[in-house]
Amino acid sequence: ASQHGPERRMREALGTIHGYAGRIVRERRERGKAGGLASRSDFLSRFAASGEHSDESLRDVVTNFLLAGRDTTSSALTWFFWLVSGRPDVEDRIVREIRAVRALSSQGSTHPSPTFSFDELRDMHYLHAAVTESMRLYPPVAMDTHGCKQDDFLPDGTFVGKGWLITYSAYAMARMEDIWGKDCEEFKPERWLGEDGAFRPESPFKYPVFHAGPRMCLGKEMAYIQMKSVIACVLERFSFRYFGGERRPGLVLSLTLRMEGGLPTQVNKRS
Ligand code: HEM
């Protein structure tokens, strides 16, 4: 193998990632061995304790989860907070929903939990719609590429040859009138709500933010729980004011869709 150039840099980068993920696995294994209070019941600890998986295999699972689950949700949250900061009406509805859920569950309890339970988060339909709508316009995986294993035809008859790469852009699809109608460019959480106010999902082929078909995102439900939990906890206590100017922040297209220059924000305590 070459000691120079891209190969060497690749090897070094891989060493850094493997080192990081490997430490996480070793730590869980050691804690598991110590047993009792020191061991934890998280997903990885259970995997490690089962004794069925090698360190290398668990290291790759950890790497996969970090890549798939960290930058995606943080990209989604960044664009969400930017969109909502320009729409006080949406923010207001979210906060009212959070308070309604809170009021229902804290009846009779003097020390309500600072976070929200799974059931409480599930009851936040408007928030679910707002998060979904924000990812429609700013999909964390804005473009997704797959390789074609054998000659095939797309449903519309387009030929795709073996070995070809095919890319679709969820970002562009969100802005097509044919798909979403005349108001496609508008941030409109109501798009996702039925007349009863309940969230109404769409076909993943129309909304390919988590991909569609057999290789769809495995972490979709977990991603919603994480994002709704963060948003509900934060918006219950704070309001945000974006001060990056009137223009839309620049798009940075890497593996995930990031925001140029981050999200300059003033945070205020909610009264
Ligand atoms: C807003 C957050 C997320 C978005 C938008 C998202 C999006 C996607 C997309 C588009 C794919 C398909 C990639 C491809 O074409 O191969 C995918 C795959 C995957 N995602 Fe997510 N993801 C999110 C969060 C998560 C989280 C939190 C986890 C795990 C904890 C996760 C785990 C995975 C895994 C394991 C796959 C591979 C599935 C397979 O190839 O069979 N994702 N995700």
Residues whose N, C-alpha, C, O or C-beta is under 5 A from the ligand:
A	BS01	HEM	F65 A68 G69 T72 T73 A76 P140 V141 D144 P208 V209 F210 H211 P214 R215 M216 C217 L218 G219 K220 M222 A223
